[in-house]
Amino acid sequence: MDGFEVGPLTVSRLCLGTMLMGTSTPVREAHTMLDAFIEAGHNFIDTADVYGDGLAEEILRPWLARHRDQVIVATKVRFRGSDPGGEGLAPDRIGKACDASLRRMGIDVIDLYEVHAPDPDVPLEDTLEALDGLVRAGKVRALGASNYPAWLLAWAARTQDCHGWAPFAVLQAQYSLVERSVEMELLPFCRSAGIPLTPWGPLGGGFLTGRHGRGIVPPAGSRVAEAADDLEEAAQRRATEGNFRTIDELRAVANECGASVPQVAIAWLLNQPGVAAPIIGPRTLEQLRDLLAAASLSLSADQLRRAGAHTAPPEMYPNRFLAEQNHINPEQPLRRAGHPVSR
Ligand SMILES: NC(=O)c1ccc[n+]([C@@H]2O[C@H](COP(=O)([O-])OP(=O)(O)OC[C@H]3O[C@@H](n4cnc5c(N)ncnc54)[C@H](OP(=O)(O)O)[C@@H]3O)[C@@H](O)[C@H]2O)c1
């Protein structure tokens, strides 16, 4: 499968998330999974300074010592951690957090450095200028944002543009067949601005696996069964009729293709325009091997339609008003004076 352009980087169409490495996934198995991932032809790895409070980045260090040139590494800054301590996106903290991530991973440049979430306590300009400084200093190749609302991402992109600062080259946001809010504002903006999306939680935290469904109690020990009520993957949040029907459709499509339910869920995401690489989050080597096959799974237009039929987000004003009464396509790429029409 072809790669995807993310700013100056070419990434594979699957990204391997490391959130569980060193905690739910033992280190040795994590390294075997990383080996299997690159052996399958992929190069994109996602981590964060807060995963295991730095443990996920530390686990990557011995593996990266052998494979640094073969991979694109994304990490993140924002949430509370013990090194450098504190939290947030103040310039001073960003600088220290970047150095700490570089040190933990034993590398001298981070390919993609992402803000994990907005920080309303710090002026946006201060954060963006500090991030630009990291690119200019050669500590970071490209920048990304995660968990930004569309208005803030648009504001940030315009601010970076005006100041000539390094732009956000990617958005990392939750996106799956059971969480499609990004389709309302974020994804149309990202497509217009040429900012690819890397979906986290592509299986809804484990819901889109075939182990959950109408009347099925999530298996003990699974993420969904254990999730606290305020977590995105909490069982009660997923237990909607639309989600259960989606599982039924995925099972039917999977049977038609000789594939698994998770493979179909990931393949659906790969077919959404503007999606660069779903960030897969397998807990075991067996789960990873299953997901790798999604990259080459081809779904027909009808299968894609059926998979997505029950969870489309509601039609929203003003898009509904513009499209239905005024025949204006609200998703038409933005025209900008002096720029070619963007993707
Ligand atoms: N930017 C952010 O705020 C943010 C937030 C969350 C995650 N992330 C990134 O996104 C990555 C993926 O997120 P996620 O873990 O929520 O992804 P996910 O794909 O929605 O959920 C992963 C879970 O699905 C189950 N699973 C995965 N593959 C399976 C298979 N083949 N068969 C059966 N079950 C399977 C496992 O559940 P069980 O453990 O129950 O078996 C696994 O823990 C993370 O590693 C991290 O890098 C980013």
The ligand as an SDF file (V2000), in Angstrom:
LIG
                    3D

 48 52  0  0  0  0  0  0  0  0999 V2000
   -4.1780   11.5880   20.9870 N   0  0  0  0  0  0  0  0  0  0  0  0
   -4.8710   10.9860   21.9210 C   0  0  0  0  0  0  0  0  0  0  0  0
   -5.4770   11.6480   22.7960 O   0  0  0  0  0  0  0  0  0  0  0  0
   -4.9270    9.4920   21.9530 C   0  0  0  0  0  0  0  0  0  0  0  0
   -5.8660    8.8530   22.8040 C   0  0  0  0  0  0  0  0  0  0  0  0
   -5.9010    7.4490   22.8050 C   0  0  0  0  0  0  0  0  0  0  0  0
   -5.0400    6.7230   21.9950 C   0  0  0  0  0  0  0  0  0  0  0  0
   -4.1290    7.3700   21.1910 N   0  0  0  0  0  0  0  0  0  0  0  0
   -3.2100    6.6060   20.3110 C   0  0  0  0  0  0  0  0  0  0  0  0
   -3.9930    5.7590   19.4880 O   0  0  0  0  0  0  0  0  0  0  0  0
   -3.5740    4.3870   19.6670 C   0  0  0  0  0  0  0  0  0  0  0  0
   -4.7630    3.4850   19.4970 C   0  0  0  0  0  0  0  0  0  0  0  0
   -5.8210    3.8670   20.3820 O   0  0  0  0  0  0  0  0  0  0  0  0
   -6.7540    2.7790   21.0430 P   0  0  0  0  0  0  0  0  0  0  0  0
   -5.9050    1.8320   21.8200 O   0  0  0  0  0  0  0  0  0  0  0  0
   -7.8550    3.4610   21.7380 O   0  0  0  0  0  0  0  0  0  0  0  0
   -7.2670    2.0120   19.7160 O   0  0  0  0  0  0  0  0  0  0  0  0
   -8.4560    1.0220   19.4070 P   0  0  0  0  0  0  0  0  0  0  0  0
   -8.0390    0.2980   18.1780 O   0  0  0  0  0  0  0  0  0  0  0  0
   -9.7410    1.7460   19.3400 O   0  0  0  0  0  0  0  0  0  0  0  0
   -8.5510    0.0320   20.6380 O   0  0  0  0  0  0  0  0  0  0  0  0
   -7.5210   -0.9020   20.9100 C   0  0  0  0  0  0  0  0  0  0  0  0
   -8.1350   -2.0990   21.6300 C   0  0  0  0  0  0  0  0  0  0  0  0
   -8.8920   -2.8510   20.6980 O   0  0  0  0  0  0  0  0  0  0  0  0
   -8.7210   -4.2200   20.9470 C   0  0  0  0  0  0  0  0  0  0  0  0
   -8.1180   -4.8130   19.7420 N   0  0  0  0  0  0  0  0  0  0  0  0
   -7.1810   -4.2800   18.9290 C   0  0  0  0  0  0  0  0  0  0  0  0
   -6.9370   -5.0790   17.8880 N   0  0  0  0  0  0  0  0  0  0  0  0
   -7.7290   -6.1650   18.0440 C   0  0  0  0  0  0  0  0  0  0  0  0
   -7.9260   -7.3540   17.2920 C   0  0  0  0  0  0  0  0  0  0  0  0
   -7.2690   -7.5720   16.1520 N   0  0  0  0  0  0  0  0  0  0  0  0
   -8.8200   -8.2570   17.7500 N   0  0  0  0  0  0  0  0  0  0  0  0
   -9.5240   -8.0340   18.8970 C   0  0  0  0  0  0  0  0  0  0  0  0
   -9.3700   -6.9230   19.6440 N   0  0  0  0  0  0  0  0  0  0  0  0
   -8.4840   -5.9980   19.2190 C   0  0  0  0  0  0  0  0  0  0  0  0
   -7.8570   -4.3510   22.1720 C   0  0  0  0  0  0  0  0  0  0  0  0
   -8.7460   -4.4110   23.2670 O   0  0  0  0  0  0  0  0  0  0  0  0
   -8.4460   -5.3120   24.5540 P   0  0  0  0  0  0  0  0  0  0  0  0
   -7.2440   -4.6910   25.2130 O   0  0  0  0  0  0  0  0  0  0  0  0
   -9.7040   -5.1870   25.3460 O   0  0  0  0  0  0  0  0  0  0  0  0
   -8.1650   -6.6990   24.0500 O   0  0  0  0  0  0  0  0  0  0  0  0
   -7.0970   -3.0450   22.1950 C   0  0  0  0  0  0  0  0  0  0  0  0
   -6.6940   -2.6590   23.5060 O   0  0  0  0  0  0  0  0  0  0  0  0
   -2.9120    4.3550   21.0420 C   0  0  0  0  0  0  0  0  0  0  0  0
   -1.9680    3.3010   21.1610 O   0  0  0  0  0  0  0  0  0  0  0  0
   -2.2360    5.7020   21.0830 C   0  0  0  0  0  0  0  0  0  0  0  0
   -1.0020    5.6460   20.3780 O   0  0  0  0  0  0  0  0  0  0  0  0
   -4.0910    8.7340   21.1680 C   0  0  0  0  0  0  0  0  0  0  0  0
  1  2  1  0
  2  3  2  0
  2  4  1  0
  4  5  1  0
  4 48  2  0
  5  6  2  0
  6  7  1  0
  7  8  2  0
  8  9  1  0
  8 48  1  0
  9 10  1  0
  9 46  1  0
 10 11  1  0
 11 12  1  0
 11 44  1  0
 12 13  1  0
 13 14  1  0
 14 15  2  0
 14 16  1  0
 14 17  1  0
 17 18  1  0
 18 19  2  0
 18 20  1  0
 18 21  1  0
 21 22  1  0
 22 23  1  0
 23 24  1  0
 23 42  1  0
 24 25  1  0
 25 26  1  0
 25 36  1  0
 26 27  1  0
 26 35  1  0
 27 28  2  0
 28 29  1  0
 29 30  1  0
 29 35  2  0
 30 31  1  0
 30 32  2  0
 32 33  1  0
 33 34  2  0
 34 35  1  0
 36 37  1  0
 36 42  1  0
 37 38  1  0
 38 39  2  0
 38 40  1  0
 38 41  1  0
 42 43  1  0
 44 45  1  0
 44 46  1  0
 46 47  1  0
M  CHG  2   8   1  16  -1
M  END
$$$$
